[in-house]
Amino acid sequence: MSDSIHTHHKPHADHDHDHDHDHDHDHDHDHDHDHDHGKKDQHAGHGHGCCTAAEAPSVIKLSAAPTAGARLSSFRIEAMDCPTEQTLIQNKLGKLAGVQQLEFNLINRVLGVTHDLPSTEPIIAAIKSLGMQADPLESDTDAGPVTPPAKKHWWPLAVAGVGALAAEVLHFTDAAPAWVIALVALVSILSGGLTTYKKGWIALKNLNLNINALMSIAVTGAVLIGQWPEAAMVMFLFTVAELIEAKSLDRARNAIGGLMQMAPDKATVQQPDGSWRELEVKDVELGAIVRVRPGERIGLDGEVVSGSSTIDQAPITGESLPIEKTVGDKIFAGTINQAGSLEYRVTAAASNSTLARIIHAVEQAQGARAPTQRFVDSFAKIYTPVVFIFALAVAVIPPLFMGGVWFDWIYRALVLLVVACPCALVISTPVTIVSGLAAAARKGILVKGGVYLESGHKLDFLALDKTGTITHGKPVQTDYLPLDPLMTESAVLLAASLASRSDHPVSLAVANAAVDKNLALRPVDNFTALAGRGVRGEIDGKLYHLGNHRLVEELNLCSPALEEKLFALEEQGKTVILLCDSSGPLALFAVADTVKESSREAIRELHELGIKTLMLTGDNPHTASAIAAQVGIDQARGNLLPDDKLKAIEALYAQGHHVGMVGDGINDAPALARAEIGFAMAAAGTDTAIETADVALMDDDLRKIPAFIRLSRQTSSILKQNIALALVIKGIFLAVTFLGLATMWMAVFADMGVSLLVVFNGLRLLRK
């Protein structure tokens, strides 16, 4: 497979992210790219929970360029699972001399530090000062699935709940002296809130106003003005809400983690002496022969060498029906062998299987922050300090200058602090995006970043390649017409010899027709592929061309009589190629491709979604029109070179359209790169498509594109709902607080209630 795509396509996981691709995007998609999130071997993740007041991309560069002696050290930090901790660590390590870059993988709770320090001790000590433990990892490969943290005891929370309730009842009924109520409340606060206080103190020391800091200030303030029962109830409700939120957010985390469990840990591998032995999949070498029994999951990517079976590929490609596999067919790790016994040769190491690359791509995708997320984080960064200063003003100005009662206004200020925390706002976007990415992965749609999942709803025009996208891409020769009566037989042989050197589907059809007749092909010298035109080469010292109408015109060998013959065949939707020597055309071959049934359905669904369609093909315009008519495509253009496809996309942008492009990820590279979203077909069958496309369809079913657009629209709708919900409820409560009608525990209900509401709303995307 050609590597030329890398020179054109958008920078992705395995590219150097500092370079710009050849074609600048002038639409709003381009500046949504926050792709500076690490190269292919760097784990990027995205945090889900907690409240943050700062933007938190997955890779943070602290110096212009790493020094010659710089190295990457990885640490597992169990306490680092949301942007709150990330911000603290970033601020702390940012001040440490010698630290050049930080890479956060919040999914796996792994921190990568690029540094030139003699040892990692200063890094571990700095993280310890934040109340977290950093365990060094041997290598990045250790950063696999997370082991859940040790189970916490439930009884301190129970004591806190009973104590808070008792303090409220005693205060309400006046059944005990004030010091007893204070003591009961204090026991409740210390049982349930020590962790919050500890985190809050660390945040304040580091000048970070996160949720723990705001809650600690509010509870302490309530205690200082004698509101003991309320302080206890606030701390208890906050702790319970945090617990529920963590459990809810684990669902989004586990949706990704579930992918990791698809591949088995062990495989039955043939030994040099011919015996079979069970080995860990990570220890199986390339080229090893593995046996898989009926009902077993396949452990590694490979190629079948003996046996035949049906395989459920739904975990990888999203295909609902099992696929027949026999000798020579590709199989994928994580899929399920249903019927027969198979033996296959391993073609990719466990760490580089299609499944592993999907998991890695999803992790990377969570590191690339969607536009809404970046807006929300930037908003929170300004919003939190402003609210804190406003609360301070509410506490001080009315008593000093307006004759207000100190107690009342301090209390209102504390309620305001609790209500105003941007927790719900900050959580709403990552949970929704992660849920959307996981839902897409389950359908066999691999989305390379939140930016694409979010911008997919804007698409109103879709450009499609023809061969292999709309059609099966396996054309067969239908007609042969000799144009030189002296070369009836030899023309077939010459054409097949040239065609056999090309991997273009039309050439292969001509070559296969000759193979079926058992013709012995001739050697070809000085073979050259002519992009978008055909091929040329020397046979027995004579130069021949085999190509399309455009090539014949460029060689000045066309004639009205020939054009008439071409036109008649092209009208039938056939692709015509001609064999020529220097004297003129020698023979004409017609080839036809068959349309996939799924293409008709996909185009119909796209039209129902209000999306216009355009087919861009290197094939002749008559064939393009015939195929477009068969599947119901709005417009079709033929005889296009890769640059012409690019210009067609540019023209649609000039008309104000939001354009997607579907292709095979190789010859459509410039157009895929220029499109707002590039869709690669049959990514499970190719090595580079996962890395090169914005959205990779894991099988070649075009119906996945309408499914992606529907998911994108749902994601966009939920994001808007969540932001509106968070801001409206906060606005109402801020007004109620200012009027003195809200209590602190009501404020906690409002803040945490909205947080849970947006989390559950975001998780709706995970429903089957």
Secondary structure, 3 states (H helix, E strand, C coil): CCCCHHHHCCCCCCCCCCCCCCCCCCCCCHHHCCCCCCCCCCCCCCCCCCCCCCCCCCEEECCCCCCCCCEEEEEECCCCCCHHHHHHHHHHHHCCCCEEEEEEECCCCEEEEEECCCCCHHHHHHHHCCCCCCEEECCHHHCCCCCCCCCCCCHHHHHHHHHHHHHHHHHHHCCCCHHHHHHHHHHHHHHHHHHHHHHHHHHHHCCCCCHHHHHHHHHHHHHHCCCHHHHHHHHHHHHHHHHHHHHHHHHHHHHHHHHHCCCCCEEEEECCCCCEEEEEHHHCCCCCEEEECCCCECCCCEEEEECCEEEECHHHHCCCCCEEECCCCEECCCCEECCCCEEEEECCCHHHCHHHHHHHHHHHHHHCCCHHHHHHHHHHHHHHHHHHHHHHHHHHHHHHHCCCCHHHHHHHHHHHHHHHCCHHHHHHHHHHHHHHHHHHHHCCEEECCHHHHHHHHHCCEEEECCCCCCECCCCEEEEEEECCHHHHHHHHHHHHHHHCCCCCHHHHHHHHHHHHCCCCCCCCEEEEEECCCEEEEEECCEEEEEECHHHHHHCCCCCHHHHHHHHHHHHCCCEEEEEEECCEEEEEEEEECCECHHHHHHHHHHHHCCCEEEEECCCCHHHHHHHHHHHCCCEEECCCCHHHHHHHHHHHHHCCCCEEEEECCCCCHHHHHHCCEEEECCHHHCCCHHHHCCEEECCCCCCHHHHHHHHHHHHHHHHHHHHHHHHHHHHHHHHHHHCCCCCHHHHHHHHHHHHHHHHHHHHHHHCC
